[in-house]
Structures are given as structure tokens and as C-alpha cells.
Amino acid sequence: MKRIILALTALLLTGAIALSLAGCAVNKGGEPGSSAGNTAAAGTGEPVIAVPTAVPADPTAVPTDVPATGAPADPTDAPPFVARSLNVSSFSFDAEMMRYVELTQTGNYMISPLSFKYALGMLIAGAEGTTRQELLTALGLENETELENCIKSFNAFAEGFNAKIAKDTERYNSLPENERDYYMTKPSGALRLANSVWKRTDIEPFRDEFKLKLEMYDAELYDFDRNTVVRKVNEWANDKTEGLIPQLLPDNYDTADLAVVLMNALYFKNSWDEEFDNAGTLPFYAADGNTTNKDFIMSTLSCRYYKDGDTELVEISMENNVTALFVIGSTENLESKLENAKYRRVKVYLPKFEIETSLSSGELCDFLKALGVTTAFTDTADFSGMLANHPVAVSDIVQKTKIKLDETGIEAAAVTAIMMPDSAAYDPEQPVEFRADKPFHFFIRTGASDWTGDSGVVMFAGRVAA
């Protein structure tokens, strides 16, 4: 199985942070380091990862004059987003998502391509025809089998991650209490995926084929009513992210026509293989040219390191077969550069940081449209693989993320929700009335099965006549 890594990508020109935990089409990257200059530590020959005073511009990435705030960018100032060819082997959904988000956000941000992929996977599970093919093509995939293999691959990684922690914890607890911390560090960490599918109570049941596909996602199925769905969705997000994302939707979110909600939650917590030390307050050279002071951490490590004319990167090992990759400068051709990285002793400085990002203004819908997904947002959307006789379409996609990085490790979470209201093609059938106000017969029957025959078995029968 392709090696799976945690990638934390930082682009100094925008101060961007992106989280990508993925088993296929992995996008890799990192967060800027410490004081000015990229030089060897005096007398050691060890490279020092530090924030340079100037970084060569990457014309394919983002504007260089954006302010270093966390506010959304003015869309009228952003250059147009042109998706790269979706039919070439080098296409990366993760990289394209980062490119697009960087045109809509300024300053620090974090996204989770993986959480988005899981939500899109459940959407594809209910899509048919052109609707399905457009979504698959946007992901850079030819068919649903490729998507299923990707999902299964990461599911297996997460299972192994948590199994290792459980095994190490069992070993730790088996040691005499006064010897535990001498022989090993107390195991910690978590990698949790959760998926849920919500349906309004007054519409038809999901198709059996759709529910069968959802088994791969271990998706929880819920019914909702318009008055309580926002509260319940927020409670679910809070629970699945250990409180990092307590509110996904605002209290006044419009649920008037909401029919289906597809949700993914991703929670990650892990420690460095070797803990960092506090390095005190050091200058950070921001994207807008200003200098600010930040609390830094530092460690001298043996790790993979690479530097060329426009990129400097370091890959740091974490516990449980995860690495964190930090990149200064251009992230173009990052896979190739990482392949050429060599193990060296590196004195690494990183700022502590905590970032929250909300993509709730149509950014992810617009991103999919830029990748050629159009039908899913229209009245001609075909999600009949989900609901046989109830037309729905995608109206909104919301993602919230949060990350904390300090001397002990990383804690991060993401929640993605795809909102699907009744489409304009939906014509609610007027109910007929059955009023049992006169004598009637009743029959209590089993369902049809191989054992009972096609018509089932009548267990009880009777009449109400008076």
C-alpha cells in the first residue's frame, strides 16, 4: 500500500497551512520556521530551517501582495482559477484544492482534502449518469472502483494506527507502575474517521443499494426534522472532533427545503517521535512584509531535508508511521523534490500555532464547478441512486477545520458537510386519505424471504366490525 503521510503545507507567500491525510493523490507541504536566514549552525554543518527575508515567487501559486490576515480575499482582486488538465497522471485533487482556496483566502488557513473526499465519496455513491461521471472526473478518477480503493486504503491505515496505539497502551499498562515511564513513553494519539448521512423524516427511504455502498464508510444514518437538524448536526460535529469544532452551521442556517446532509468528520492527534523544546520568542517574517514575534519550538533531528533555488523542506517523523512535512517557498513538483531529499541532522525551528478555518461561503461549490462539476448543482442532477423518486441537488458545501501545533505534537480536526435540498424538479405528491372509520379486516404478516416465500406468512388476521 502506498505510504500514507500527514502533510502540513505552508506557503510563506500567503502564510497558508493545509492538512492532507490521504491514501491516494496525497498532497504534501509545511509551516514556516524561525529567525531570518537559512544557514548552517555555527561549527556544526547542520542546516537550520528558518524563515528567509525573501522567497522566490511561484507564479502558479498565489498572489504575492495578499495581507497576512485570516479574512477571505476579495474575489474581484483574485486572478481567475484555471483547473489543470484532469486527464493527466500528474493531476492532484489536493493540490488543485489548495490552489483554489489560496485565491479565496488570505493569511493562514487549513483545509482537509481527505475529509472533502470522504463526503464526495458518499455523494458519488448516490449519483448516476452524467452527475456521477463529472464528480469522478473532478477527483481525477476514471471510475468508482478507484475511489473505493482509495477509501479502503485509508480506512486500513486508520485501523492500523489505532491498533498500534491500543497495543502499545496494553504493553505500557502491563509494566510495573514504577517502571512504566522508565522503559517507554506513555502511548497517546488518535486517528478517527466518522461519517453520517441525514434524511428528512417525511421523504422516502434511501435505496438499499445506496445503504450498501455506505457500509464502506461505516456511515451512521439519521432522520431529521427542519427545526432540530442544525442543533443535531452541530452536536455530531462537536462529538466527533473532541470539541475542536463545536459548531459547523450557524443557528440561523436555512433548512426550509433541506432534504439530505452528507457529513464526514476527521480527528487526528499525535506526538513527535522526539519532543521539541521551547525556543522562546523569535521574529516571524510575514507575507505582507511585516515582522511579528511568535513563540517558537526547536529540536535537532536526523530527518529528510531538501533545498534548491526556490524550495526548502524538512520531513519530521511523528509516532505511529506519520510524518509532518514543512516547506518554505514553492510547492511545485513537491513529490519529486521529496524523493530527492536526503537524511541529515537538521536544527529545526517552528512557530507554535493554532488555526481555525471556515469555508462556508460557497468556496467548495465554486471549486467543484471550476473542475467541471455542473449537473450536481442543477435541477437535472441525478441522485436517483440515493432516492429513487425524490429529486435532490447540491446547494452548499461547508468545511471547518482547526489545528494546534506545539512542542508535544499536533492535534487537528475537520468536518465537511454537503447540503442537499429538494430540487425544483421535486413535485410533492398530494397524499391520499385512508380513514378506517368503518368495518375493516387486518393481517399481521412477515416480510417476504426465501424461508417464507414471496408473499410472506400471515401470522394473525382479524376484523374490526364494531
C-alpha positions in Angstrom: 0.0 0.0 0.0 1.2 3.4 -0.9 2.9 5.0 2.1 0.5 7.5 3.7 1.8 10.6 5.3 0.4 13.6 7.2 1.2 16.7 5.2 1.2 20.1 6.7 1.9 22.5 3.9 3.0 26.1 4.4 3.4 28.6 1.7 5.4 31.6 3.0 3.9 34.0 0.4 0.4 33.5 1.9 1.1 32.1 5.3 -1.1 29.1 4.3 -1.4 25.9 6.2 -3.1 22.8 4.6 -3.8 19.5 6.2 -4.0 16.4 3.9 -4.4 12.9 5.3 -4.9 10.8 2.3 -4.2 7.3 1.0 -4.1 8.4 -2.7 -3.2 11.6 -4.5 -1.5 12.8 -1.4 -0.7 16.5 -1.3 2.4 17.3 0.8 3.7 20.5 2.4 4.5 22.6 5.8 4.7 25.8 8.0 7.4 28.4 8.1 10.2 28.3 10.7 12.1 30.7 12.8 14.6 33.6 12.6 16.0 35.1 9.5 18.5 33.4 7.2 19.0 29.8 6.0 22.5 29.0 7.2 24.4 26.2 8.8 24.5 26.2 12.6 27.9 27.6 13.6 30.6 25.0 13.7 28.2 22.1 13.2 27.4 22.0 9.4 23.8 21.3 10.3 21.3 23.2 8.2 18.9 25.5 10.1 15.3 25.7 8.9 14.4 29.3 9.3 12.1 31.9 7.6 14.0 33.8 4.9 13.6 37.5 4.5 12.6 36.9 0.8 11.2 33.9 -1.0 11.3 33.5 -4.8 7.8 33.9 -6.2 5.9 31.0 -7.6 3.7 32.5 -10.4 1.5 29.4 -10.5 0.6 29.5 -6.8 -0.9 32.7 -5.3 -0.8 36.5 -5.5 2.3 37.9 -3.6 0.6 41.0 -2.3 -2.1 39.5 -0.1 -2.4 40.6 3.5 -1.4 38.1 6.3 -4.8 38.1 7.9 -7.3 35.2 8.1 -10.0 37.0 6.3 -11.5 35.9 3.0 -9.9 37.6 0.0 -11.8 40.0 -2.2 -12.8 37.8 -5.2 -12.6 40.8 -7.5 -8.9 41.0 -6.8 -8.1 37.4 -7.3 -6.8 36.1 -10.6 -9.1 33.6 -12.4 -8.7 29.9 -11.4 -8.0 27.7 -14.3 -8.0 24.0 -13.5 -5.1 22.0 -14.8 -5.9 19.0 -17.1 -7.9 16.4 -15.3 -6.8 13.7 -17.8 -3.1 13.6 -16.9 -1.4 11.4 -14.4 0.1 14.4 -12.6 -3.3 15.8 -11.7 -3.7 16.1 -7.9 -7.1 17.0 -6.4 -5.4 18.0 -3.2 -3.0 20.5 -5.0 -5.9 21.9 -7.1 -8.0 22.4 -3.9 -5.1 24.3 -2.3 -4.6 26.4 -5.3 -8.2 27.4 -5.4 -8.6 28.1 -1.7 -5.5 30.3 -1.8 -7.3 32.5 -4.3 -10.2 32.9 -1.9 -8.4 33.1 1.5 -5.7 35.4 2.8 -3.2 34.7 5.6 -3.3 31.4 7.5 -5.7 28.7 6.6 -6.1 24.9 6.8 -8.1 22.6 4.6 -8.7 18.8 4.7 -8.8 17.4 1.2 -9.4 13.9 2.8 -12.5 15.0 4.7 -13.8 16.5 1.4 -13.1 13.3 -0.5 -15.0 11.2 2.0 -18.1 13.4 1.8 -17.8 13.4 -2.0 -17.5 9.6 -2.0 -20.8 9.3 -0.3 -22.3 11.8 -2.8 -21.0 9.7 -5.7 -22.4 6.6 -4.1 -25.9 8.1 -4.7 -25.2 9.7 -8.1 -26.0 8.3 -11.5 -25.1 9.1 -15.2 -23.5 12.5 -16.0 -23.8 13.6 -12.4 -21.6 10.8 -11.2 -19.1 11.0 -14.0 -18.5 14.7 -13.5 -17.8 14.2 -9.8 -15.4 11.3 -10.5 -13.6 13.3 -13.2 -13.2 16.2 -10.8 -11.4 13.8 -8.3 -9.1 12.7 -11.1 -10.6 9.2 -11.2 -11.9 7.1 -14.0 -14.4 5.0 -12.1 -16.0 4.4 -8.7 -13.7 1.4 -8.0 -10.7 3.7 -7.9 -12.4 5.8 -5.3 -13.4 2.8 -3.3 -9.8 1.6 -3.3 -8.6 5.0 -2.0 -11.2 5.0 0.8 -10.4 1.4 1.8 -6.7 2.1 1.8 -7.0 5.0 4.3 -9.6 3.1 6.4 -7.0 0.3 6.7 -4.3 2.9 7.7 -6.5 4.4 10.4 -7.3 1.0 11.7 -3.7 0.1 11.9 -2.8 3.5 13.5 -5.3 3.0 16.3 -4.5 -0.7 16.7 -0.8 0.2 17.3 -1.8 2.7 20.0 -4.0 0.1 21.7 -1.2 -2.5 21.6 1.4 -0.1 23.0 -1.0 1.0 25.7 -1.6 -2.6 26.7 2.1 -3.1 26.9 2.6 0.1 28.9 -0.1 -0.9 31.4 1.5 -4.4 31.8 4.7 -2.9 33.2 5.1 -2.3 36.9 3.7 1.1 37.7 7.0 2.4 39.0 8.9 1.3 35.8 6.5 2.3 33.1 7.9 5.7 32.3 11.5 4.4 32.5 11.0 1.8 29.8 8.6 3.6 27.4 6.7 6.8 26.9 3.0 6.6 27.7 1.2 6.0 24.3 -1.1 8.6 23.1 -2.8 9.7 19.9 -5.9 9.1 17.9 -7.0 9.0 14.2 -10.7 8.9 14.0 -13.0 9.0 10.9 -16.7 9.3 11.2 -19.4 9.6 8.5 -23.1 10.2 8.7 -26.0 10.6 6.3 -29.1 12.5 7.3 -32.5 12.4 5.7 -35.6 14.4 6.3 -38.3 12.3 8.0 -41.1 13.0 5.5 -39.3 11.7 2.4 -38.9 8.2 1.1 -36.3 5.8 2.5 -32.8 5.6 1.0 -32.4 2.9 -1.7 -30.9 -0.4 -0.4 -28.1 -0.2 -2.9 -27.1 3.2 -1.6 -27.1 2.0 2.0 -25.0 -1.0 1.0 -22.3 1.4 -0.5 -22.4 3.4 2.7 -21.2 0.3 4.6 -17.6 1.0 3.4 -17.8 4.4 5.1 -19.3 2.9 8.3 -21.8 5.8 7.9 -24.4 6.5 10.6 -27.9 7.0 9.3 -30.2 9.6 10.9 -33.6 11.1 10.2 -34.1 14.8 10.9 -36.8 17.5 11.0 -36.2 21.1 9.9 -36.5 22.5 13.4 -33.7 20.5 15.0 -31.3 19.5 12.3 -28.9 22.4 12.8 -28.6 21.6 16.5 -28.1 17.9 15.9 -25.6 18.4 13.1 -23.5 20.7 15.4 -23.7 18.2 18.2 -22.4 15.4 16.0 -19.5 17.6 14.7 -18.6 18.6 18.3 -18.7 15.0 19.5 -16.6 13.5 16.6 -13.9 16.2 16.8 -13.3 16.1 20.6 -14.7 19.6 20.8 -12.4 21.2 18.3 -15.3 22.0 16.0 -18.3 22.7 18.3 -20.4 24.5 15.6 -20.4 23.7 11.9 -23.6 25.5 11.0 -24.9 28.9 12.3 -28.1 28.7 14.3 -30.0 30.6 11.6 -28.9 28.2 8.7 -31.8 27.9 6.2 -33.3 24.4 6.4 -36.6 25.1 4.7 -36.0 22.8 1.8 -33.2 20.7 3.2 -33.7 17.0 2.3 -30.3 15.3 2.8 -27.0 16.0 4.6 -23.8 14.1 4.0 -21.1 14.5 6.7 -17.5 13.5 7.4 -15.5 14.2 10.5 -11.8 13.7 10.8 -9.9 13.9 14.1 -6.1 13.5 14.5 -3.8 13.7 17.5 -0.2 12.5 17.5 3.2 13.2 19.1 6.6 13.9 17.7 9.0 11.0 17.7 11.3 13.3 19.6 9.7 16.2 21.5 10.7 19.7 20.8 12.0 22.3 23.3 10.6 25.8 23.8 12.9 28.2 21.9 11.4 31.4 23.3 10.1 34.3 21.3 11.6 34.9 17.9 10.8 37.1 14.9 8.5 35.8 12.1 8.7 37.4 8.7 5.1 37.6 7.5 3.7 37.5 3.9 2.9 41.2 4.0 6.4 42.2 4.7 5.9 42.9 8.4 7.8 41.2 11.2 5.9 39.8 14.2 7.1 37.9 17.3 6.0 34.4 17.9 6.7 31.6 20.3 8.9 29.0 18.7 9.9 25.4 19.4 13.2 23.8 18.4 14.9 20.4 18.0 18.0 19.0 16.4 16.9 15.9 14.4 18.0 13.4 11.9 15.4 13.8 9.1 15.0 14.2 5.4 16.0 17.6 4.1 16.0 19.3 0.6 16.9 22.7 -0.7 17.1 24.2 -4.2 16.7 27.7 -5.6 13.1 28.1 -4.7 12.2 25.4 -2.2 13.4 24.3 1.2 11.8 21.5 3.1 12.2 19.2 6.0 10.2 16.0 6.9 9.8 15.3 10.6 8.8 11.9 12.0 5.9 11.5 14.3 4.7 8.4 16.1 2.6 5.7 14.5 4.0 5.9 11.0 3.1 9.5 10.3 5.4 12.4 9.2 5.0 16.1 9.0 6.4 17.9 6.0 7.2 21.6 6.3 8.0 23.6 3.1 9.4 27.2 2.6 8.9 28.6 -0.8 7.4 26.9 -3.9 5.4 23.7 -3.5 5.6 22.9 -7.2 6.8 19.4 -8.1 6.8 18.6 -4.4 6.7 14.8 -4.9 9.9 14.9 -7.0 11.7 17.2 -4.5 10.7 14.9 -1.6 12.1 11.9 -3.5 15.4 13.8 -3.7 15.5 14.7 0.0 18.4 13.3 2.0 18.7 12.4 5.6 20.7 15.0 7.5 21.0 16.4 11.0 18.8 19.5 11.0 18.2 22.1 13.6 14.5 22.8 13.2 12.7 25.9 14.4 8.9 26.0 14.1 6.4 28.6 15.5 3.7 27.3 17.7 0.4 28.0 16.0 -3.4 27.4 16.2 -5.5 28.0 13.1 -9.3 27.8 12.5 -10.7 28.0 9.0 -14.3 28.1 7.8 -15.2 27.5 4.2 -18.8 28.4 4.3 -19.4 31.0 1.6 -19.6 28.6 -1.4 -15.9 28.2 -1.9 -16.0 24.4 -2.3 -19.1 24.5 -4.6 -17.2 27.0 -6.8 -14.1 24.9 -6.7 -16.0 21.8 -8.0 -17.7 24.0 -10.7 -14.2 25.1 -11.8 -13.3 21.4 -12.1 -16.3 20.8 -14.4 -18.9 19.7 -12.0 -22.1 21.4 -13.1 -25.0 19.0 -13.2 -25.0 18.2 -9.4 -26.0 21.8 -8.7 -28.9 21.9 -11.1 -32.5 20.7 -11.4 -31.2 18.0 -13.7 -28.9 16.4 -11.0 -29.4 12.7 -10.9 -29.1 11.3 -7.4 -31.6 8.5 -8.1 -29.1 6.0 -6.8 -29.8 7.6 -3.4 -33.5 8.4 -3.5 -35.5 6.6 -6.2 -38.4 9.1 -6.6 -37.3 12.3 -4.7 -35.1 14.7 -6.8 -32.4 16.5 -4.8 -29.4 18.6 -5.8 -26.3 20.0 -4.0 -26.8 23.6 -2.8 -24.0 24.1 -0.3 -20.8 22.5 0.9 -19.3 23.6 4.3 -15.9 22.7 5.8 -14.5 23.8 9.1 -11.0 22.9 10.3 -8.8 23.5 13.3 -5.2 22.7 14.1 -2.9 23.1 17.1 0.9 22.6 16.9 3.2 22.8 19.9 6.3 21.1 21.4 4.4 17.9 22.1 2.8 17.3 18.7 -0.2 18.1 16.6 -3.9 18.0 17.2 -6.2 18.7 14.2 -9.8 18.2 13.1 -12.1 18.7 10.1 -15.8 18.4 9.4 -17.3 18.6 5.9 -21.0 18.7 5.1 -22.7 18.5 1.7 -26.2 20.0 1.9 -28.9 18.7 -0.5 -32.3 20.4 -0.6 -35.3 19.3 -2.7 -34.6 20.3 -6.3 -37.0 22.3 -8.4 -38.0 19.1 -10.1 -39.5 17.8 -6.9 -43.3 17.9 -7.0 -44.5 16.6 -3.7 -47.3 14.1 -4.2 -50.6 15.0 -2.5 -51.4 12.3 0.0 -54.5 10.2 -0.4 -56.5 9.5 2.7 -57.2 6.1 4.3 -59.7 6.5 7.1 -60.6 3.3 8.9 -63.9 4.6 10.2 -66.0 1.6 9.0 -65.6 -2.2 9.4 -62.2 -3.5 8.2 -60.0 -6.6 8.2 -56.4 -6.7 9.3 -53.5 -9.0 8.6 -50.2 -9.3 10.5 -47.6 -10.7 8.1 -43.9 -11.5 7.9 -41.9 -9.9 5.2 -41.0 -11.9 2.1 -37.9 -14.2 2.3 -36.6 -17.5 0.9 -38.0 -19.1 4.0 -41.5 -17.7 3.9 -41.9 -17.4 0.2 -42.5 -14.4 -1.9 -45.7 -13.3 -0.2 -44.6 -13.9 3.4 -46.6 -15.6 6.1 -49.8 -14.4 7.8 -49.3 -14.7 11.5 -52.6 -13.1 12.6 -55.7 -12.0 10.9 -59.0 -10.5 12.1 -61.8 -7.9 11.6 -62.9 -4.8 13.4 -66.7 -4.5 12.8 -68.0 -2.5 15.8 
